[in-house]
C-alpha cells in the first residue's frame, strides 16, 4: 500500500492528491478479507492542523468532501462531522420528499398570489430576530459595563493627578510661598522687544495693596462678603456669543452638569447660524442641546435665552458680545418690572460670566469661581485670562496663562501670553483682559459694557476693554486655578466656525425674510433691548477699529480737526467710553504700554500694585447710565425729556403778555440749567434716549409741533464753535466761580485725562482767559436781550 506526500503548493493540493490515492486504494481492497485501514500520519497531521486553524478563527469545523472520504475510510465520521452538516451532506429519502413538497407548495402559492396581483410576504424569521435583539441588548449591556469601567479608571486617574498636583504645590510653596510668575523666556523675540530683559520667573508678592509713598498700605475696596464661602444661591449670568458652533450645545450641557447649583445659572446666547443649512454647525445651540445632550431640556428652558441671528450678516465677535451686554443692561434697568424682563432680573451683586461657545468646566465651578473672586479681596476684580486647553479640565491645574503683553496690528492686540504657577490667590495683572473668560460682578458689566459700535473688530476688543475697566476702577486678575477650559483643537480645526464670517459679503437687503433695523436677518423676534442702540447709529460717523484707536489715542491724538475732536468727545463721554477713576497717564504707567507710539515700554508681567481712587456711590452705575449710548458733553445734569420741555414752555407761554414777545430770559435760563442750550453737542438722555434733531437737542419747535402751535424762540447761538473749548467751558463754569484754586485743579485733571490739549501760559492757562471772555460776552448778551425785550 502506497502513501502520498503533500505537495509544496499547500494543503489543498495535498488533500486532493490524498483523495485520488484513496480512490485507488478502495479499488484494491479485497471484500472477502478486509484489512484494518492504515492511517497515514501525514494526512492526519494535515487534518488536525486544518481543524486547529478553523477553531482559532472562531468558525465551526466543516470538513471538505475529500476529508469526509478519508474519515469514512477511517471510520470516524460520527465523531468529526456535525449532525447538521451530515444531514445537509446526506439527506435521507424522507427529507428529500418533504423538501420537494415544500418547494411545490410554495410555487403553487406564489403562482396563485401572482394571479391575484398580490405578492407573498417575506418569510418570517421571528426566532432569529428575537435572538438578534437579545444579542444587541447583551452587547449594549457589555458596552455600558466597559464604559463604566473606563470612567471609573479615569476617575481614579484624575484623583491621582489631583493628589499629585496638590503635593507638588505644597513642595513648591515651601520655597515660593505665593507662587511664581514668568516675566519672559530668553528668546529672540523677547530680546528684540526688551534687549536687557528681564527674563525668567520671580516670586509673586504677598499683597497687591498700594506701594506709593502717599498711598502706602491702601488696599482695594472690599465689603461685599455676603456670598463668601460655600453659598450657592447668588445668580450667575453666563454670556455666550456663538458663530455656527455645534459645540455650543455641549457647552450648555457642561455648564448645567458641572455646577453645584445649576438652578442659579442664567444663560444668554447670541446664536448665529446659517439659514437653510444642513450642517450640524447650523442646527442651533438649543436644538442640539435638546437632541444630543438632554432630552428633558425643558427643565432649563426658563434659564436660557437664545437670540437667533443670521450668520451671513455677522459683524464679528465684539459686535455679538455687545448684544449680551445690552441684554444685561435691559434686565437691570427693568429689574422691578417683571413684564419687561427679558430673561431674569439682574442685580448689581450678581455675577456675570462672559465665555466662548466651546468650553468645559470643572466640577463645582460655580462655587469655585465665587470663592476665587473673594480671594482677590476686591469688589471690583475681574477674573480673566486665555483659558487652558480642555484636556486639562477637572484636573486641578495650577499652571495658569497670564496676560501681560500686547502688540499692535491695525489696533492693540494681546500677545506673548506668560504663565503663573502655584498661586495662592489670583494675581493682579497690568489691565490685560481676555474675552474667552471674564468673571465679575454684574455692576462691572453695566459700568464697562461691550461697545455695540465696534463693527467687525477682531484686534482691539480685548485691549480696549481692559483699559476701560482700569479707568473705571476695575482690576483684572489672573485666576489662581483652572476651573474653565477651552476646546482649541475642535474649534480652531473647524473652518466654518473659526472665521466668524470674516470677509463675508454683507447685504442689508433681506430677500428671504424681514431684516432688522440693524441690518441683520432675524430668525426670531425683534429685540426691545437693542432698538435704542441701533436707532442712534445714524448720529455717529466713526465705527469699528477706528473707534477703538480714537478712544485710546492709538497712533495719534485724533484731535487734528473739529470733526475728530467732536467724535472723540462723544466717544469718551458715552457709556462705552473711558472712566474717571484713573487717568490715561496712569494707564501708561500701570500697563507699560505707550499707546501713542504703539509699543511696549516696560515688561509688567511681574508684580503689580493697586492704583488708588475715590469710590463712587452705587459702584458708579448711575453716573455711567446717565451718559447715554452715543455720548454727551460732560455735565452734572441730564437732558430733560420732551414732556418736561413741553410743560416748561406751556408755563412760559401762559405768562407772556404778548405772543410777539420772545420767551423771557428767565425761562431761557431755566431751560439752560437743564442742558437745553441751542447749539450744544449733548447726546442721549439719562436713560439713553436719542434726543431730537441731527444735533441731538430738544427745541421748542420739537415740543410744540404736536399742538400745531409753533412759536419762535430766541435761542442764543453757540458762543464757542470749538467743541473742546465748549466742553471745557461747561465743565469748568461752576468751578470758576468757586475760586481759581479749584479751577486750576480741575484743569490739571482734564489735561491728565487727555480731554483738552491746552498749555499753561505764565501760570494762567489760555482756557481761563477764554472763559473770562465767555462770561463777559454772555453777560453783555443778556443785558442787550433784556433791553430789547
C-alpha positions, 0 to 999 in steps of 0.5 A: 500500500502506497502513501502520498506526500503533500505537495509544496503548493499547500494543503489543498493540493495535498488533500486532493492528491490524498483523495485520488490515492484513496480512490485507488486504494478502495479499488484494491481492497479485497471484500472477502478479507478486509484489512484494518485501514492504515492511517497515514500520519501525514494526512492526519497531521494535515487534518488536525492542523486544518481543524486547529486553524478553523477553531482559532478563527472562531468558525465551526469545523466543516470538513471538505468532501475529500476529508469526509472520504478519508474519515469514512475510510477511517471510520470516524465520521460520527465523531468529526462531522456535525449532525447538521452538516451530515444531514445537509451532506446526506439527506435521507429519502424522507427529507428529500420528499418533504423538501420537494413538497415544500418547494411545490407548495410554495410555487403553487402559492406564489403562482396563485398570489401572482394571479391575484396581483398580490405578492407573498410576504417575506418569510418570517424569521421571528426566532432569529430576530428575537435572538438578534435583539437579545444579542444587541441588548447583551452587547449594549449591556457589555458596552455600558459595563466597559464604559463604566469601567473606563470612567471609573479608571479615569476617575481614579486617574484624575484623583491621582493627578489631583493628589499629585498636583496638590503635593507638588504645590505644597513642595513648591510653596515651601520655597515660593510661598505665593507662587511664581510668575514668568516675566519672559523666556530668553528668546529672540523675540523677547530680546528684540522687544526688551534687549536687557530683559528681564527674563525668567520667573520671580516670586509673586508678592504677598499683597497687591495693596498700594506701594506709593509713598502717599498711598502706602498700605491702601488696599482695594475696596472690599465689603461685599462678603455676603456670598463668601464661602460655600453659598450657592444661591447668588445668580450667575449670568453666563454670556455666550456669543456663538458663530455656527458652533455645534459645540455650543450645545455641549457647552450648555450641557457642561455648564448645567452638569458641572455646577453645584447649583445649576438652578442659579445659572442664567444663560444668554446666547447670541446664536448665529447660524446659517439659514437653510443649512444642513450642517450640524454647525447650523442646527442651533445651540438649543436644538442640539442641546435638546437632541444630543445632550438632554432630552428633558431640556425643558427643565432649563428652558426658563434659564436660557435665552437664545437670540437667533441671528443670521450668520451671513450678516455677522459683524464679528465677535465684539459686535455679538458680545455687545448684544449680551451686554445690552441684554444685561443692561435691559434686565437691570434697568427693568429689574422691578418690572417683571413684564419687561424682563427679558430673561431674569432680573439682574442685580448689581451683586450678581455675577456675570460670566462672559465665555466662548461657545466651546468650553468645559468646566470643572466640577463645582465651578460655580462655587469655585469661581465665587470663592476665587473672586473673594480671594482677590479681596476686591469688589471690583476684580475681574477674573480673566485670562486665555483659558487652558486647553480642555484636556486639562479640565477637572484636573486641578491645574495650577499652571495658569496663562497670564496676560501681560503683553500686547502688540499692535496690528491695525489696533492693540492686540494681546500677545506673548501670553506668560504663565503663573504657577502655584498661586495662592490667590489670583494675581493682579495683572497690568489691565490685560483682559481676555474675552474667552473668560471674564468673571465679575460682578454684574455692576462691572458689566453695566459700568464697562459694557461691550461697545455695540459700535465696534463693527467687525473688530477682531484686534482691539476688543480685548485691549480696549476693554481692559483699559476701560475697566482700569479707568473705571476702577476695575482690576483684572486678575489672573485666576489662581486655578483652572476651573474653565477650559477651552476646546482649541483643537475642535474649534480652531480645526473647524473652518466654518466656525473659526472665521466668524464670517470674516470677509463675508459679503454683507447685504442689508437687503433681506430677500428671504425674510424681514431684516432688522433695523440693524441690518441683520436677518432675524430668525426670531423676534425683534429685540426691545433691548437693542432698538435704542442702540441701533436707532442712534447709529445714524448720529455717529460717523466713526465705527469699528477699529477706528473707534477703538484707536480714537478712544485710546489715542492709538497712533495719534491724538485724533484731535487734528480737526473739529470733526475728530475732536467732536467724535472723540468727545462723544466717544469718551463721554458715552457709556462705552467710553473711558472712566474717571477713576484713573487717568490715561497717564496712569494707564501708561504707567500701570500697563507699560504700554505707550499707546501713542507710539504703539509699543511696549515700554516696560515688561509688567508681567511681574508684580503689580500694585493697586492704583488708588481712587475715590469710590463712587456711590452705587459702584458708579452705575448711575453716573455711567447710565446717565451718559447715554449710548452715543455720548454727551458733553460732560455735565452734572445734569441730564437732558430733560425729556420732551414732556418736561420741555413741553410743560416748561414752555406751556408755563412760559407761554401762559405768562407772556403778555404778548405772543410777539414777545420772545420767551423771557430770559428767565425761562431761557435760563431755566431751560439752560440749567437743564442742558437745553442750550441751542447749539450744544453737542449733548447726546442721549438722555439719562436713560439713553434716549436719542434726543431730537434733531441731527444735533441731538437737542430738544427745541421748542419747535420739537415740543410744540409741533404736536399742538400745531402751535409753533412759536419762535424762540430766541435761542442764543447761538453757540458762543464757542464753535470749538467743541473742546473749548465748549466742553471745557467751558461747561465743565469748568463754569461752576468751578470758576466761580468757586475760586481759581484754586479749584479751577486750576485743579480741575484743569490739571485733571482734564489735561491728565485725562487727555480731554483738552490739549491746552498749555499753561501760559505764565501760570494762567492757562489760555482756557481761563482767559477764554472763559473770562471772555465767555462770561463777559460776552454772555453777560453783555448778551443778556443785558442787550436781550433784556433791553430789547425785550 
